[in-house]
Amino acid sequence: MPKVLIVEDDPRIVAAVEKTLTLAPGFALESVAIPDQALPAAIRWRPDLILLDIRLPGGDGRVVLKGLKENASTRAIPVIFLTGLSSEGDKVLGFNLGADDYLVKPFGAMELLARIQSVLRRCRPEAGRGIIAACGLRLDWDDRSASLNGEALRLQPKEFEVLYLLASRRGRALSRGYLIENTSSYGLDVATRSIDTHIKNIRRKLGKKAGLIETVPKMGYRFKSSHV
């Protein structure tokens, strides 16, 4: 079930978004109205998508977005600006700050829904955590099985989780902190550099396909968006 967090102080907009999401059953919605509540809510609820207003009481949505992108546990969550600011400069700035889309109020319900679904398709595995197939690699979350070009990959549980996270967000750089916080290591006292050991083992097991996983200097790792 895709979870959507909306950061918006106008209850009419929140109600309109809630009504829009009923057009495609299966969404869960949570809302906050104050900028300072956005990051804690995102960390606690772990939404699949955030709808973010820019003009907020006591703050600016662009500052909220900056905070989300600087936090390891929320950096990869896609964000759509939902705002009354319509100038080209505002849109360019929004995208440069890391927004995945930009929709100007007033918006049509069908357009909003289409934008949400499009961003979710780009940024998360189809139908949630299921089967990922990419570059000869096949990962099945349900039975935790992995194969490469039809041959079984014997991955340890943490190795599977790390590889699955990277493959599910192909082309996106993920920090070591994010990889820890979004696996079963979350909440444990685990050194961020422990991820390097998992990556080393995964690359060894991938053999000639080890290049699928790129190192992002001073940050973490990325699963290549194209074949190698």
DOBAFI-409457 format. One record per residue (C-alpha): x, y, z. Coordinates in steps of 0.25 Angstrom, whole numbers, plus 5000, padded with zeros to 4 digits. Layout:
N
XYZ...
END
This chain:
228
500050005000500750134996500850235007500750385004501150495014500550635010501150755017500050865015499350965024498150975016497150875020496350895007497650845000497850725009496350685007496550704992497750614992497050505000495850504991496850494979497550374985496150304986496150294971497250194972496950104984498050054993498750184997498950235011499050375014499650455026499750605027500450715035500250865035501550915041502950915034503650865047502750745047503050695033504450625036504050555048502750505042503550455030504550385039503450325047502450285036503450255025502550295013502750254999502450394994502350535000501450654995502050784999501550924999502551034999501751145006501551095020501251165033502651195040503451135029503851105014503550975008504850985000505650985014504850865018505250795005506750825008506550765021505950635016507050625005508150645016507550535025508050395022506750325025505850425017506850455005506250354995504750384998504250454985503650594987502550664979502450814981500950854981500951004982500351134977501651184972501651174957502851244951503851174943504951214953504151154964504051024957505451024953505951044967505050934972505550834963507050884966506750854981506350714978504850714975504350604967503250674961502550814962501050834961500350974962499051004970497950994966498150854961497250754954497050624962497350534950498650604947499150604962498850454962499550434949500750514955500750424968500750294960501850334951502750374962502450254969502750164957504150234955504550234970504050104976503949954972502649924965501549874975502449904986503449804991503249684981504149634969505249724963505849684950507049764944508249744936508149594937507949604952506649554959506249584973505049524980504749594993503649494998504549374998505849454999506449384986507449444977507949394963508849444952508649404938507849284943508949244953508649244968509349354976509649314991509449444998509449465013508149525018508849665020509549655006508149625000507549745007508649835002508549794988507049794988507049944993508049984982507349904971506049964975506550104973507350084961508150204957508050274971509150294980508850234994509750275006510250165015509350225026508150205018508550065014508650035029507450105033506550035023507049885026506849805038508049875044507249995047507250025062508549945064509850005067510449975054511650055048511350115035512550055029512049915031511249945018512549945011512849795015511449755010511749824997513049754995512449624997511249654988512249694977513049574979511849484977511349564965512649534958512749594944511449674948512149744960512149874952510649884954510949944967511650084967512350154978511950294981513150364987512850415001511450365001511150224998510750134986509850134973509250024965509550054950508350104943508850034930509449904926510949874928
END
